[in-house]
């Protein structure tokens, strides 16, 4: 599969939008939202996708926001839709 746009440009746009929205919601200005890192490459296979999906789902748990991924509103309603069941 060949992306229609450069992945790094897509990630830059996504990060800019989400940082502005998050800072607006949090009432912050002049603060960096994203760390100086990115994972802006295509997922190569199903196993890698499942590993990344689990990493995303576990982030709020590792941060101590919730006890289980299901408790986090952004993930709980449908989890990551196109992820195969464990």
mmCIF file as gemmi writes it, N, C-alpha and C atoms, coordinates in Angstrom:
data_model
loop_
_atom_site.group_PDB
_atom_site.id
_atom_site.type_symbol
_atom_site.label_atom_id
_atom_site.label_alt_id
_atom_site.label_comp_id
_atom_site.label_asym_id
_atom_site.label_entity_id
_atom_site.label_seq_id
_atom_site.pdbx_PDB_ins_code
_atom_site.Cartn_x
_atom_site.Cartn_y
_atom_site.Cartn_z
_atom_site.occupancy
_atom_site.B_iso_or_equiv
_atom_site.pdbx_formal_charge
_atom_site.auth_seq_id
_atom_site.auth_asym_id
_atom_site.pdbx_PDB_model_num
ATOM 1 N N . UNK Axp A 1 ? 0.848 -1.16 0 1 0 ? 1 A 1
ATOM 2 C CA . UNK Axp A 1 ? 0 0 0 1 0 ? 1 A 1
ATOM 3 C C . UNK Axp A 1 ? 0.904 1.237 0 1 0 ? 1 A 1
ATOM 4 N N . UNK Axp A 2 ? 0.592 2.19 -0.837 1 0 ? 2 A 1
ATOM 5 C CA . UNK Axp A 2 ? 1.337 3.441 -0.905 1 0 ? 2 A 1
ATOM 6 C C . UNK Axp A 2 ? 0.454 4.568 -0.386 1 0 ? 2 A 1
ATOM 7 N N . UNK Axp A 3 ? 0.923 5.293 0.635 1 0 ? 3 A 1
ATOM 8 C CA . UNK Axp A 3 ? 0.116 6.399 1.157 1 0 ? 3 A 1
ATOM 9 C C . UNK Axp A 3 ? -0.036 7.509 0.127 1 0 ? 3 A 1
ATOM 10 N N . UNK Axp A 4 ? -1.16 8.227 0.213 1 0 ? 4 A 1
ATOM 11 C CA . UNK Axp A 4 ? -1.412 9.33 -0.713 1 0 ? 4 A 1
ATOM 12 C C . UNK Axp A 4 ? -0.639 10.585 -0.346 1 0 ? 4 A 1
ATOM 13 N N . UNK Axp A 5 ? -0.149 10.643 0.862 1 0 ? 5 A 1
ATOM 14 C CA . UNK Axp A 5 ? 0.629 11.786 1.318 1 0 ? 5 A 1
ATOM 15 C C . UNK Axp A 5 ? 1.802 11.29 2.143 1 0 ? 5 A 1
ATOM 16 N N . UNK Axp A 6 ? 2.798 12.123 2.301 1 0 ? 6 A 1
ATOM 17 C CA . UNK Axp A 6 ? 3.963 11.785 3.094 1 0 ? 6 A 1
ATOM 18 C C . UNK Axp A 6 ? 3.531 11.599 4.553 1 0 ? 6 A 1
ATOM 19 N N . UNK Axp A 7 ? 3.919 10.481 5.15 1 0 ? 7 A 1
ATOM 20 C CA . UNK Axp A 7 ? 3.497 10.158 6.508 1 0 ? 7 A 1
ATOM 21 C C . UNK Axp A 7 ? 3.966 11.231 7.494 1 0 ? 7 A 1
ATOM 22 N N . UNK Axp A 8 ? 5.172 11.756 7.327 1 0 ? 8 A 1
ATOM 23 C CA . UNK Axp A 8 ? 5.663 12.765 8.261 1 0 ? 8 A 1
ATOM 24 C C . UNK Axp A 8 ? 4.828 14.045 8.184 1 0 ? 8 A 1
ATOM 25 N N . UNK Axp A 9 ? 4.363 14.416 6.993 1 0 ? 9 A 1
ATOM 26 C CA . UNK Axp A 9 ? 3.496 15.601 6.861 1 0 ? 9 A 1
ATOM 27 C C . UNK Axp A 9 ? 2.142 15.343 7.513 1 0 ? 9 A 1
ATOM 28 N N . UNK Axp A 10 ? 1.623 14.157 7.351 1 0 ? 10 A 1
ATOM 29 C CA . UNK Axp A 10 ? 0.361 13.787 7.984 1 0 ? 10 A 1
ATOM 30 C C . UNK Axp A 10 ? 0.483 13.861 9.5 1 0 ? 10 A 1
ATOM 31 N N . UNK Axp A 11 ? 1.566 13.304 10.052 1 0 ? 11 A 1
ATOM 32 C CA . UNK Axp A 11 ? 1.771 13.319 11.494 1 0 ? 11 A 1
ATOM 33 C C . UNK Axp A 11 ? 1.957 14.743 12.004 1 0 ? 11 A 1
ATOM 34 N N . UNK Axp A 12 ? 2.66 15.574 11.259 1 0 ? 12 A 1
ATOM 35 C CA . UNK Axp A 12 ? 2.857 16.966 11.66 1 0 ? 12 A 1
ATOM 36 C C . UNK Axp A 12 ? 1.509 17.676 11.776 1 0 ? 12 A 1
ATOM 37 N N . UNK Axp A 13 ? 0.641 17.468 10.792 1 0 ? 13 A 1
ATOM 38 C CA . UNK Axp A 13 ? -0.678 18.077 10.804 1 0 ? 13 A 1
ATOM 39 C C . UNK Axp A 13 ? -1.518 17.55 11.963 1 0 ? 13 A 1
ATOM 40 N N . UNK Axp A 14 ? -1.49 16.244 12.165 1 0 ? 14 A 1
ATOM 41 C CA . UNK Axp A 14 ? -2.249 15.632 13.254 1 0 ? 14 A 1
ATOM 42 C C . UNK Axp A 14 ? -1.768 16.146 14.607 1 0 ? 14 A 1
ATOM 43 N N . UNK Axp A 15 ? -0.452 16.198 14.794 1 0 ? 15 A 1
ATOM 44 C CA . UNK Axp A 15 ? 0.099 16.664 16.069 1 0 ? 15 A 1
ATOM 45 C C . UNK Axp A 15 ? -0.214 18.139 16.312 1 0 ? 15 A 1
ATOM 46 N N . UNK Axp A 16 ? -0.157 18.951 15.278 1 0 ? 16 A 1
ATOM 47 C CA . UNK Axp A 16 ? -0.472 20.379 15.429 1 0 ? 16 A 1
ATOM 48 C C . UNK Axp A 16 ? -1.924 20.54 15.89 1 0 ? 16 A 1
ATOM 49 N N . UNK Axp A 17 ? -2.831 19.84 15.217 1 0 ? 17 A 1
ATOM 50 C CA . UNK Axp A 17 ? -4.255 19.941 15.555 1 0 ? 17 A 1
ATOM 51 C C . UNK Axp A 17 ? -4.519 19.448 16.976 1 0 ? 17 A 1
ATOM 52 N N . UNK Axp A 18 ? -4.012 18.249 17.298 1 0 ? 18 A 1
ATOM 53 C CA . UNK Axp A 18 ? -4.299 17.686 18.615 1 0 ? 18 A 1
ATOM 54 C C . UNK Axp A 18 ? -3.644 18.498 19.728 1 0 ? 18 A 1
ATOM 55 N N . UNK Axp A 19 ? -2.477 19.056 19.494 1 0 ? 19 A 1
ATOM 56 C CA . UNK Axp A 19 ? -1.818 19.894 20.512 1 0 ? 19 A 1
ATOM 57 C C . UNK Axp A 19 ? -2.634 21.146 20.779 1 0 ? 19 A 1
ATOM 58 N N . UNK Axp A 20 ? -3.125 21.79 19.722 1 0 ? 20 A 1
ATOM 59 C CA . UNK Axp A 20 ? -3.951 22.998 19.902 1 0 ? 20 A 1
ATOM 60 C C . UNK Axp A 20 ? -5.22 22.67 20.68 1 0 ? 20 A 1
ATOM 61 N N . UNK Axp A 21 ? -5.873 21.583 20.312 1 0 ? 21 A 1
ATOM 62 C CA . UNK Axp A 21 ? -7.106 21.194 20.997 1 0 ? 21 A 1
ATOM 63 C C . UNK Axp A 21 ? -6.852 20.813 22.455 1 0 ? 21 A 1
ATOM 64 N N . UNK Axp A 22 ? -5.817 20.035 22.693 1 0 ? 22 A 1
ATOM 65 C CA . UNK Axp A 22 ? -5.506 19.618 24.066 1 0 ? 22 A 1
ATOM 66 C C . UNK Axp A 22 ? -5.154 20.825 24.922 1 0 ? 22 A 1
ATOM 67 N N . UNK Axp A 23 ? -4.334 21.725 24.401 1 0 ? 23 A 1
ATOM 68 C CA . UNK Axp A 23 ? -3.969 22.92 25.164 1 0 ? 23 A 1
ATOM 69 C C . UNK Axp A 23 ? -5.183 23.816 25.402 1 0 ? 23 A 1
ATOM 70 N N . UNK Axp A 24 ? -6.104 23.882 24.427 1 0 ? 24 A 1
ATOM 71 C CA . UNK Axp A 24 ? -7.334 24.657 24.609 1 0 ? 24 A 1
ATOM 72 C C . UNK Axp A 24 ? -8.165 24.056 25.732 1 0 ? 24 A 1
ATOM 73 N N . UNK Axp A 25 ? -8.333 22.742 25.71 1 0 ? 25 A 1
ATOM 74 C CA . UNK Axp A 25 ? -9.125 22.052 26.727 1 0 ? 25 A 1
ATOM 75 C C . UNK Axp A 25 ? -8.479 22.205 28.113 1 0 ? 25 A 1
ATOM 76 N N . UNK Axp A 26 ? -7.153 22.131 28.153 1 0 ? 26 A 1
ATOM 77 C CA . UNK Axp A 26 ? -6.435 22.226 29.425 1 0 ? 26 A 1
ATOM 78 C C . UNK Axp A 26 ? -6.192 23.659 29.871 1 0 ? 26 A 1
ATOM 79 N N . UNK Axp A 27 ? -6.511 24.614 28.999 1 0 ? 27 A 1
ATOM 80 C CA . UNK Axp A 27 ? -6.3 26.016 29.33 1 0 ? 27 A 1
ATOM 81 C C . UNK Axp A 27 ? -4.841 26.418 29.363 1 0 ? 27 A 1
ATOM 82 N N . UNK Axp A 28 ? -4.034 25.782 28.544 1 0 ? 28 A 1
ATOM 83 C CA . UNK Axp A 28 ? -2.602 26.071 28.503 1 0 ? 28 A 1
ATOM 84 C C . UNK Axp A 28 ? -2.25 26.852 27.235 1 0 ? 28 A 1
ATOM 85 N N . UNK Axp A 29 ? -1.278 27.726 27.349 1 0 ? 29 A 1
ATOM 86 C CA . UNK Axp A 29 ? -0.744 28.42 26.177 1 0 ? 29 A 1
ATOM 87 C C . UNK Axp A 29 ? 0.769 28.456 26.302 1 0 ? 29 A 1
ATOM 88 N N . UNK Axp A 30 ? 1.451 28.384 25.177 1 0 ? 30 A 1
ATOM 89 C CA . UNK Axp A 30 ? 2.903 28.469 25.169 1 0 ? 30 A 1
ATOM 90 C C . UNK Axp A 30 ? 3.62 27.248 25.71 1 0 ? 30 A 1
ATOM 91 N N . UNK Axp A 31 ? 2.907 26.143 25.83 1 0 ? 31 A 1
ATOM 92 C CA . UNK Axp A 31 ? 3.517 24.906 26.329 1 0 ? 31 A 1
ATOM 93 C C . UNK Axp A 31 ? 3.627 23.897 25.196 1 0 ? 31 A 1
ATOM 94 N N . UNK Axp A 32 ? 4.749 23.199 25.145 1 0 ? 32 A 1
ATOM 95 C CA . UNK Axp A 32 ? 4.865 22.096 24.195 1 0 ? 32 A 1
ATOM 96 C C . UNK Axp A 32 ? 3.949 20.982 24.663 1 0 ? 32 A 1
ATOM 97 N N . UNK Axp A 33 ? 3.234 20.394 23.748 1 0 ? 33 A 1
ATOM 98 C CA . UNK Axp A 33 ? 2.338 19.305 24.109 1 0 ? 33 A 1
ATOM 99 C C . UNK Axp A 33 ? 2.984 17.96 23.812 1 0 ? 33 A 1
ATOM 100 N N . UNK Axp A 34 ? 3.613 17.852 22.643 1 0 ? 34 A 1
ATOM 101 C CA . UNK Axp A 34 ? 4.233 16.599 22.212 1 0 ? 34 A 1
ATOM 102 C C . UNK Axp A 34 ? 5.703 16.582 22.562 1 0 ? 34 A 1
ATOM 103 N N . UNK Axp A 35 ? 6.219 15.425 22.938 1 0 ? 35 A 1
ATOM 104 C CA . UNK Axp A 35 ? 7.651 15.249 23.139 1 0 ? 35 A 1
ATOM 105 C C . UNK Axp A 35 ? 8.333 15.28 21.782 1 0 ? 35 A 1
ATOM 106 N N . UNK Axp A 36 ? 9.635 15.517 21.796 1 0 ? 36 A 1
ATOM 107 C CA . UNK Axp A 36 ? 10.412 15.524 20.561 1 0 ? 36 A 1
ATOM 108 C C . UNK Axp A 36 ? 10.688 14.096 20.106 1 0 ? 36 A 1
ATOM 109 N N . UNK Axp A 37 ? 9.689 13.454 19.593 1 0 ? 37 A 1
ATOM 110 C CA . UNK Axp A 37 ? 9.809 12.1 19.079 1 0 ? 37 A 1
ATOM 111 C C . UNK Axp A 37 ? 8.611 11.846 18.18 1 0 ? 37 A 1
ATOM 112 N N . UNK Axp A 38 ? 8.692 10.848 17.384 1 0 ? 38 A 1
ATOM 113 C CA . UNK Axp A 38 ? 7.523 10.461 16.606 1 0 ? 38 A 1
ATOM 114 C C . UNK Axp A 38 ? 7.656 8.996 16.209 1 0 ? 38 A 1
ATOM 115 N N . UNK Axp A 39 ? 6.542 8.445 15.91 1 0 ? 39 A 1
ATOM 116 C CA . UNK Axp A 39 ? 6.486 7.059 15.444 1 0 ? 39 A 1
ATOM 117 C C . UNK Axp A 39 ? 5.676 7.108 14.155 1 0 ? 39 A 1
ATOM 118 N N . UNK Axp A 40 ? 6.213 7.838 13.191 1 0 ? 40 A 1
ATOM 119 C CA . UNK Axp A 40 ? 5.445 8.122 11.991 1 0 ? 40 A 1
ATOM 120 C C . UNK Axp A 40 ? 5.86 7.239 10.822 1 0 ? 40 A 1
ATOM 121 N N . UNK Axp A 41 ? 5.642 5.958 10.995 1 0 ? 41 A 1
ATOM 122 C CA . UNK Axp A 41 ? 5.896 5.034 9.898 1 0 ? 41 A 1
ATOM 123 C C . UNK Axp A 41 ? 4.712 4.098 9.772 1 0 ? 41 A 1
ATOM 124 N N . UNK Axp A 42 ? 4.613 3.476 8.649 1 0 ? 42 A 1
ATOM 125 C CA . UNK Axp A 42 ? 3.51 2.556 8.42 1 0 ? 42 A 1
ATOM 126 C C . UNK Axp A 42 ? 3.678 1.299 9.259 1 0 ? 42 A 1
ATOM 127 N N . UNK Axp A 43 ? 2.588 0.777 9.732 1 0 ? 43 A 1
ATOM 128 C CA . UNK Axp A 43 ? 2.6 -0.474 10.477 1 0 ? 43 A 1
ATOM 129 C C . UNK Axp A 43 ? 2.778 -1.584 9.454 1 0 ? 43 A 1
ATOM 130 N N . UNK Axp A 44 ? 3.731 -2.438 9.717 1 0 ? 44 A 1
ATOM 131 C CA . UNK Axp A 44 ? 4.148 -3.425 8.719 1 0 ? 44 A 1
ATOM 132 C C . UNK Axp A 44 ? 3.285 -4.698 8.646 1 0 ? 44 A 1
ATOM 133 N N . UNK Axp A 45 ? 2.729 -5.104 9.794 1 0 ? 45 A 1
ATOM 134 C CA . UNK Axp A 45 ? 1.959 -6.35 9.787 1 0 ? 45 A 1
ATOM 135 C C . UNK Axp A 45 ? 0.987 -6.38 10.963 1 0 ? 45 A 1
ATOM 136 N N . UNK Axp A 46 ? 0.173 -7.427 11.007 1 0 ? 46 A 1
ATOM 137 C CA . UNK Axp A 46 ? -0.873 -7.557 12.023 1 0 ? 46 A 1
ATOM 138 C C . UNK Axp A 46 ? -0.287 -7.635 13.44 1 0 ? 46 A 1
ATOM 139 N N . UNK Axp A 47 ? 0.807 -8.353 13.592 1 0 ? 47 A 1
ATOM 140 C CA . UNK Axp A 47 ? 1.433 -8.489 14.906 1 0 ? 47 A 1
ATOM 141 C C . UNK Axp A 47 ? 1.908 -7.135 15.419 1 0 ? 47 A 1
ATOM 142 N N . UNK Axp A 48 ? 2.535 -6.359 14.555 1 0 ? 48 A 1
ATOM 143 C CA . UNK Axp A 48 ? 2.997 -5.032 14.953 1 0 ? 48 A 1
ATOM 144 C C . UNK Axp A 48 ? 1.808 -4.128 15.29 1 0 ? 48 A 1
ATOM 145 N N . UNK Axp A 49 ? 0.743 -4.217 14.501 1 0 ? 49 A 1
ATOM 146 C CA . UNK Axp A 49 ? -0.452 -3.411 14.773 1 0 ? 49 A 1
ATOM 147 C C . UNK Axp A 49 ? -1.017 -3.743 16.153 1 0 ? 49 A 1
ATOM 148 N N . UNK Axp A 50 ? -1.112 -5.021 16.477 1 0 ? 50 A 1
ATOM 149 C CA . UNK Axp A 50 ? -1.649 -5.429 17.768 1 0 ? 50 A 1
ATOM 150 C C . UNK Axp A 50 ? -0.759 -4.949 18.915 1 0 ? 50 A 1
ATOM 151 N N . UNK Axp A 51 ? 0.556 -4.997 18.731 1 0 ? 51 A 1
ATOM 152 C CA . UNK Axp A 51 ? 1.481 -4.515 19.756 1 0 ? 51 A 1
ATOM 153 C C . UNK Axp A 51 ? 1.297 -3.017 19.981 1 0 ? 51 A 1
ATOM 154 N N . UNK Axp A 52 ? 1.178 -2.25 18.893 1 0 ? 52 A 1
ATOM 155 C CA . UNK Axp A 52 ? 1 -0.798 18.993 1 0 ? 52 A 1
ATOM 156 C C . UNK Axp A 52 ? -0.359 -0.467 19.611 1 0 ? 52 A 1
ATOM 157 N N . UNK Axp A 53 ? -1.402 -1.192 19.206 1 0 ? 53 A 1
ATOM 158 C CA . UNK Axp A 53 ? -2.737 -0.958 19.758 1 0 ? 53 A 1
ATOM 159 C C . UNK Axp A 53 ? -2.74 -1.188 21.26 1 0 ? 53 A 1
ATOM 160 N N . UNK Axp A 54 ? -2.109 -2.249 21.703 1 0 ? 54 A 1
ATOM 161 C CA . UNK Axp A 54 ? -2.046 -2.543 23.139 1 0 ? 54 A 1
ATOM 162 C C . UNK Axp A 54 ? -1.262 -1.455 23.871 1 0 ? 54 A 1
ATOM 163 N N . UNK Axp A 55 ? -0.177 -0.983 23.284 1 0 ? 55 A 1
ATOM 164 C CA . UNK Axp A 55 ? 0.618 0.102 23.87 1 0 ? 55 A 1
ATOM 165 C C . UNK Axp A 55 ? -0.256 1.348 24.064 1 0 ? 55 A 1
ATOM 166 N N . UNK Axp A 56 ? -1.029 1.697 23.038 1 0 ? 56 A 1
ATOM 167 C CA . UNK Axp A 56 ? -1.901 2.877 23.115 1 0 ? 56 A 1
ATOM 168 C C . UNK Axp A 56 ? -2.96 2.686 24.193 1 0 ? 56 A 1
ATOM 169 N N . UNK Axp A 57 ? -3.57 1.519 24.211 1 0 ? 57 A 1
ATOM 170 C CA . UNK Axp A 57 ? -4.616 1.244 25.186 1 0 ? 57 A 1
ATOM 171 C C . UNK Axp A 57 ? -4.086 1.268 26.623 1 0 ? 57 A 1
ATOM 172 N N . UNK Axp A 58 ? -2.836 0.883 26.816 1 0 ? 58 A 1
ATOM 173 C CA . UNK Axp A 58 ? -2.264 0.808 28.158 1 0 ? 58 A 1
ATOM 174 C C . UNK Axp A 58 ? -1.681 2.136 28.653 1 0 ? 58 A 1
ATOM 175 N N . UNK Axp A 59 ? -1.531 3.128 27.777 1 0 ? 59 A 1
ATOM 176 C CA . UNK Axp A 59 ? -0.95 4.408 28.197 1 0 ? 59 A 1
ATOM 177 C C . UNK Axp A 59 ? -1.664 5.03 29.392 1 0 ? 59 A 1
ATOM 178 N N . UNK Axp A 60 ? -2.995 5.164 29.393 1 0 ? 60 A 1
ATOM 179 C CA . UNK Axp A 60 ? -3.652 5.762 30.557 1 0 ? 60 A 1
ATOM 180 C C . UNK Axp A 60 ? -3.49 4.935 31.831 1 0 ? 60 A 1
ATOM 181 N N . UNK Axp A 61 ? -3.337 3.621 31.683 1 0 ? 61 A 1
ATOM 182 C CA . UNK Axp A 61 ? -3.119 2.751 32.84 1 0 ? 61 A 1
ATOM 183 C C . UNK Axp A 61 ? -1.722 3.004 33.4 1 0 ? 61 A 1
ATOM 184 N N . UNK Axp A 62 ? -0.725 3.042 32.53 1 0 ? 62 A 1
ATOM 185 C CA . UNK Axp A 62 ? 0.655 3.256 32.977 1 0 ? 62 A 1
ATOM 186 C C . UNK Axp A 62 ? 0.836 4.627 33.614 1 0 ? 62 A 1
ATOM 187 N N . UNK Axp A 63 ? 0.059 5.607 33.175 1 0 ? 63 A 1
ATOM 188 C CA . UNK Axp A 63 ? 0.13 6.956 33.748 1 0 ? 63 A 1
ATOM 189 C C . UNK Axp A 63 ? -0.639 7.072 35.055 1 0 ? 63 A 1
ATOM 190 N N . UNK Axp A 64 ? -1.389 6.034 35.418 1 0 ? 64 A 1
ATOM 191 C CA . UNK Axp A 64 ? -2.141 6.05 36.663 1 0 ? 64 A 1
ATOM 192 C C . UNK Axp A 64 ? -3.47 6.782 36.569 1 0 ? 64 A 1
ATOM 193 N N . UNK Axp A 65 ? -3.929 7.073 35.362 1 0 ? 65 A 1
ATOM 194 C CA . UNK Axp A 65 ? -5.204 7.763 35.179 1 0 ? 65 A 1
ATOM 195 C C . UNK Axp A 65 ? -6.371 6.825 35.462 1 0 ? 65 A 1
ATOM 196 N N . UNK Axp A 66 ? -6.225 5.572 35.046 1 0 ? 66 A 1
ATOM 197 C CA . UNK Axp A 66 ? -7.26 4.552 35.23 1 0 ? 66 A 1
ATOM 198 C C . UNK Axp A 66 ? -6.603 3.238 35.623 1 0 ? 66 A 1
ATOM 199 N N . UNK Axp A 67 ? -7.412 2.281 36.06 1 0 ? 67 A 1
ATOM 200 C CA . UNK Axp A 67 ? -6.884 0.964 36.432 1 0 ? 67 A 1
ATOM 201 C C . UNK Axp A 67 ? -6.854 -0.006 35.264 1 0 ? 67 A 1
ATOM 202 N N . UNK Axp A 68 ? -7.806 0.159 34.347 1 0 ? 68 A 1
ATOM 203 C CA . UNK Axp A 68 ? -7.883 -0.711 33.163 1 0 ? 68 A 1
ATOM 204 C C . UNK Axp A 68 ? -8.129 0.164 31.928 1 0 ? 68 A 1
ATOM 205 N N . UNK Axp A 69 ? -7.738 -0.295 30.748 1 0 ? 69 A 1
ATOM 206 C CA . UNK Axp A 69 ? -7.967 0.493 29.538 1 0 ? 69 A 1
ATOM 207 C C . UNK Axp A 69 ? -9.444 0.791 29.299 1 0 ? 69 A 1
ATOM 208 N N . UNK Axp A 70 ? -10.322 -0.114 29.704 1 0 ? 70 A 1
ATOM 209 C CA . UNK Axp A 70 ? -11.754 0.07 29.486 1 0 ? 70 A 1
ATOM 210 C C . UNK Axp A 70 ? -12.322 1.274 30.237 1 0 ? 70 A 1
ATOM 211 N N . UNK Axp A 71 ? -11.649 1.701 31.285 1 0 ? 71 A 1
ATOM 212 C CA . UNK Axp A 71 ? -12.11 2.841 32.071 1 0 ? 71 A 1
ATOM 213 C C . UNK Axp A 71 ? -11.848 4.177 31.378 1 0 ? 71 A 1
ATOM 214 N N . UNK Axp A 72 ? -10.972 4.182 30.39 1 0 ? 72 A 1
ATOM 215 C CA . UNK Axp A 72 ? -10.606 5.433 29.729 1 0 ? 72 A 1
ATOM 216 C C . UNK Axp A 72 ? -11.595 5.719 28.605 1 0 ? 72 A 1
ATOM 217 N N . UNK Axp A 73 ? -12.278 6.836 28.671 1 0 ? 73 A 1
ATOM 218 C CA . UNK Axp A 73 ? -13.365 7.158 27.74 1 0 ? 73 A 1
ATOM 219 C C . UNK Axp A 73 ? -12.957 7.122 26.277 1 0 ? 73 A 1
ATOM 220 N N . UNK Axp A 74 ? -11.746 7.542 25.949 1 0 ? 74 A 1
ATOM 221 C CA . UNK Axp A 74 ? -11.331 7.59 24.537 1 0 ? 74 A 1
ATOM 222 C C . UNK Axp A 74 ? -11.187 6.205 23.942 1 0 ? 74 A 1
ATOM 223 N N . UNK Axp A 75 ? -10.954 5.214 24.752 1 0 ? 75 A 1
ATOM 224 C CA . UNK Axp A 75 ? -10.712 3.864 24.25 1 0 ? 75 A 1
ATOM 225 C C . UNK Axp A 75 ? -11.895 2.95 24.519 1 0 ? 75 A 1
ATOM 226 N N . UNK Axp A 76 ? -12.564 3.135 25.635 1 0 ? 76 A 1
ATOM 227 C CA . UNK Axp A 76 ? -13.569 2.18 26.095 1 0 ? 76 A 1
ATOM 228 C C . UNK Axp A 76 ? -14.728 1.919 25.145 1 0 ? 76 A 1
ATOM 229 N N . UNK Axp A 77 ? -15.343 2.938 24.498 1 0 ? 77 A 1
ATOM 230 C CA . UNK Axp A 77 ? -16.53 2.639 23.707 1 0 ? 77 A 1
ATOM 231 C C . UNK Axp A 77 ? -16.33 1.598 22.609 1 0 ? 77 A 1
ATOM 232 N N . UNK Axp A 78 ? -15.253 1.655 21.875 1 0 ? 78 A 1
ATOM 233 C CA . UNK Axp A 78 ? -15.095 0.688 20.809 1 0 ? 78 A 1
ATOM 234 C C . UNK Axp A 78 ? -13.713 0.092 20.755 1 0 ? 78 A 1
ATOM 235 N N . UNK Axp A 79 ? -12.892 0.457 21.727 1 0 ? 79 A 1
ATOM 236 C CA . UNK Axp A 79 ? -11.496 0.045 21.707 1 0 ? 79 A 1
ATOM 237 C C . UNK Axp A 79 ? -10.918 0.451 20.346 1 0 ? 79 A 1
ATOM 238 N N . UNK Axp A 80 ? -9.897 -0.201 19.914 1 0 ? 80 A 1
ATOM 239 C CA . UNK Axp A 80 ? -9.338 0.113 18.601 1 0 ? 80 A 1
ATOM 240 C C . UNK Axp A 80 ? -10.037 -0.814 17.621 1 0 ? 80 A 1
ATOM 241 N N . UNK Axp A 81 ? -10.955 -0.24 16.845 1 0 ? 81 A 1
ATOM 242 C CA . UNK Axp A 81 ? -11.926 -1.013 16.058 1 0 ? 81 A 1
ATOM 243 C C . UNK Axp A 81 ? -11.356 -2.115 15.178 1 0 ? 81 A 1
ATOM 244 N N . UNK Axp A 82 ? -10.277 -1.827 14.464 1 0 ? 82 A 1
ATOM 245 C CA . UNK Axp A 82 ? -9.816 -2.833 13.504 1 0 ? 82 A 1
ATOM 246 C C . UNK Axp A 82 ? -8.746 -3.736 14.089 1 0 ? 82 A 1
ATOM 247 N N . UNK Axp A 83 ? -8.663 -3.8 15.398 1 0 ? 83 A 1
ATOM 248 C CA . UNK Axp A 83 ? -7.725 -4.7 16.055 1 0 ? 83 A 1
ATOM 249 C C . UNK Axp A 83 ? -8.374 -6.055 16.252 1 0 ? 83 A 1
ATOM 250 N N . UNK Axp A 84 ? -7.656 -7.083 15.942 1 0 ? 84 A 1
ATOM 251 C CA . UNK Axp A 84 ? -8.168 -8.436 16.129 1 0 ? 84 A 1
ATOM 252 C C . UNK Axp A 84 ? -8.307 -8.728 17.618 1 0 ? 84 A 1
ATOM 253 N N . UNK Axp A 85 ? -9.281 -9.514 17.981 1 0 ? 85 A 1
ATOM 254 C CA . UNK Axp A 85 ? -9.487 -9.893 19.39 1 0 ? 85 A 1
ATOM 255 C C . UNK Axp A 85 ? -8.3 -10.695 19.874 1 0 ? 85 A 1
ATOM 256 N N . UNK Axp A 86 ? -7.937 -10.473 21.147 1 0 ? 86 A 1
ATOM 257 C CA . UNK Axp A 86 ? -6.799 -11.211 21.728 1 0 ? 86 A 1
ATOM 258 C C . UNK Axp A 86 ? -7.121 -12.663 21.925 1 0 ? 86 A 1
